[in-house]
Amino acid sequence: MIGFKSTLLNATLAITAAIPLAATGFFTSAGSAQAAALNGSFNYGGAGFPATTVTVSNTSLQFTPTPGLASLALQTGSFTAFDAAHIFNVTNPLTSSSLFLDLGVFATSGTLGDGANTFSLTSLDTPTFTTQNAGTDINLNYVGFFDDGSGNKTNGTGYITFSTQDTNAENDYASGKTFKATFTGLAVTSVPEPAALLGLGAVGAVMAMSRRRKSFVQ
């Protein structure tokens, strides 16, 4: 009996000591896998001389010029490496993933349109309309993914807001008419929170301990 208790105690202590190490290994592995992938957030808006504008309808977003040029602001994480993006036309509804933003550095124009560090759309929400004093703001939420060009993809989400002088934009949109607008937007990566990763590591450790204890009892 004493031998059994001693064995059980030693096993429990060993598992308890292994929990931080297991958690550390979990975080190291997850961090390494995520290190090369794009992560963070940024705001964007029409840029250039003249500025990029968009023609909006319920079937497409057509940027002028094509592709359009967007400037980035308030970048965090990986996106601090970029200050501009090409922004591409979108057909609604989406039939497949659609390239939307190609991030780069404005002073190094070759990075814009090189196919690396992109964001593609996979779904578009129904737009919402907010009437202003002299026009309408149209907000369109979207979901998609970032791709760093080396096979590392990160889920992402965001919105784009179109500002137009059309005070009847909601009805015009519903009837299929087109109207010109300026635009601003936000894009952000969707990655597991550290607390969630810690919880997953703790659950795994508890399950391992439970299995070990059952084997000793048997």
Secondary structure, DSSP 4 states (H G I P E B T S, - for coil): -HHHHHHHHHHHHHHHHHHHHHHHHHHHHHHHHHHTS---EEEEEE-TTTTPEEEE-SSEEEEESSSEEEEEES--GGGGG--EEEE--EESS-SS-EEEEEEEBTTBGGGTTSSSSEEEEEEEPPPEEEEETTEEEEEEEEEEEEE-SSS-EEEEEEEEEEEES-TTHHHHHHTT--EEEEEEEEEEE----HHHHHHHHHHHHHHHHHHHHHHHH-
